[in-house]
Amino acid sequence: MPRTARTVMALSGVSALLVLLSGCTASAIPATPGYLDPAEPEQAAEADPVPVPAGADPEDPAAETDDSGYLVPGSPYSGERALDVLDSLPVLPAEDDAGYEPAAFGEDEAGGPGCGTRHRILLRDLTDPRTDEADRCRVTGGDLYDPYTGEVIGYADDPDEPAPIAIDRIVSLRQAWMTGAQELRPEQREALARDPLNLQATSRAAYREKAGKDAQAWLPLWQSYHCTYAARQISVKQHHRLWVTAGEKSTLSEVLAACPGQRAFAPTAADTHN
């Protein structure tokens, strides 16, 4: 199937909402599929194309959507199916979290050269992010199309109000510690903590609800994102030499059974897991 046709079929009609949602703080995104339903190819082909997510180059081959997933700007797909990568991961019980502390994964580089992790992800995930004229690393506003909840969330950097958006780690640091990260070198754990593929802006409510749970215990409310979420979990574990528990593998396999063509993601240039 030509790449253009697959892209048109895989994307939902989000752009039509932009005018309707202007000025709103949180509005529902239509629960259209994030992957093609094999039983409805003709209906999917009629979907209107929309711009690729914030930060992605529509002319870049890496910006092409898979038949069953959403883009992660800056993280191209690999040539492997997520199901095949999942089958290649070791399956072991989770270790005790004794000795876990976030400091074992390094510190955020805010204050060092370049922008800190939070603002880099906001710049990637927000649509039309606004920055401080005096500090381009400080994001002051924008809209988030939240893949966890299916909502559009207005973001404004107000020091007097709790931030409506948090940065989630798809594989939480505690879960990583319990599934192999204890064996990594400090620089490898730091690479995991900063890996953009493992970081996702979402609503603070969803962040709190997830609370570092693994895929067996928690999946995004917006079911259309389940396949991409599973592929990101699996790819992060592959890149950083982590294992899955039997319960995780069962859940991820069930998710991907609905989208067997979902591809895994390639490692980012910042990965140092060797």
JOHU-V463260 format. One record per helix or strand. SS is the DSSP state (~ for helix, > for strand). FROM is the first residue (numbers start at 1). TO is the last residue. Records with the same first field share a line. If there is no record, write none. Layout:
SS = FROM-TO / FROM-TO
This chain:
~ = 3-10 / 17-21 / 38-45 / 61-63 / 82-88 / 102-105 / 117-125 / 173-178 / 181-183 / 186-194 / 196-198 / 204-210 / 223-239 / 246-257
> = 26-28 / 77-81 / 91-91 / 126-132 / 135-146 / 151-156 / 165-169 / 199-203 / 244-244 / 263-265
